[in-house]
Amino acid sequence: MREYFLSHYQIRQIYIAKKLGLNSIKISLDLNKTKQYITINKDFILFPDGQRINLYNLSGLIKKNIIIMIRDNEIYEMFFKTPDSRIYKLISNGELDYPNLETSGRKLFSKDIPIKDLVRNVTDYFIKRQKILIIGAKLGYYPIALFESGKDVTVYEEDKYILEMMKYNPLSREFFEYKIKFKTDRLYSLRNIPEKSFDGILYCPPPFSRTTRYYYSKPIYTEFCRILKPKGLLLIDVEPPMAVTTSRIIRNTQLKLENIKFSSVELDRENLFILARK
């Protein structure tokens, strides 16, 4: 049987339709990629392939921000717990936006900007670059969009659990279907990449904190400069930090990049991206 995916937005639409006395409703069953009709009966809803879900079992999810999967007439909440007790949960980021990932209470995309807009802006920044290195898969949204625009994309992702969630998120699956090149490794392995290998680098570090200082260090930025081609672009996706102000992180990063001799460093204030050109 097929898999269907619903957020609390679609669940709410189902209950509104039932309250209005409708026998069917056309909603998205794949997180806004397409829309299909479902049948609403007294006690259950009927999906296009014949799967049934009791309405009572959905009622407790109306106000719960978690993506659910329907498979084999069962409801599965999209989360898992790692051996070190971290919880990875796929959540809604808005009725018409891409799903977000929450890890032990912290969102992967934590800016007050729709994920769709961030993806579109990243694609625009690299429109004149061909060979792109992405550090931090970000649920695959950036790599998929750049690959679909014709770029040669390579991804480094340290967190194997993000890659695992991407296998289930219907809006991430193209990452694997397109066979985008990726490597699960630590940042220090970048030293094995030859000089002047990439036209552009998209860097998506974790939010700054005492335990993540390494990701904002001068040695990391120096390595980026080494593997960028002349006139290459480094784009840093700045997520709001946990310990200090965003403006302080941005200023410190800009100073480090300027000291490494990037020819120009500027800030996209609207989207919180730092642009450094070699």
Secondary structure, DSSP 8 states (H G I E B T S, - for coil): ---EEE-HHHHHHHHHHHHTT-SEEEE-SBSSS--EEEEE-SSEEE-TTS-EEEHHHHHTTTT----EEEETTEEEESEEE-TTS-EEEEE-SSTTS--EEEETTEESS-SSS-HHHHHHHHHHHTTT--EEEEES-GGGHHHHHHHHTT-EEEEE-S-HHHHHHHTT-TTTTHHHHTT-EEE---GGGGGGS-TT-EEEEEE------GGGGGGGSHHHHHHHHHHEEEEEEEEEE----SSS-HHHHHHHHHHHHHHTT-SEEEEETTTTEEEEE-
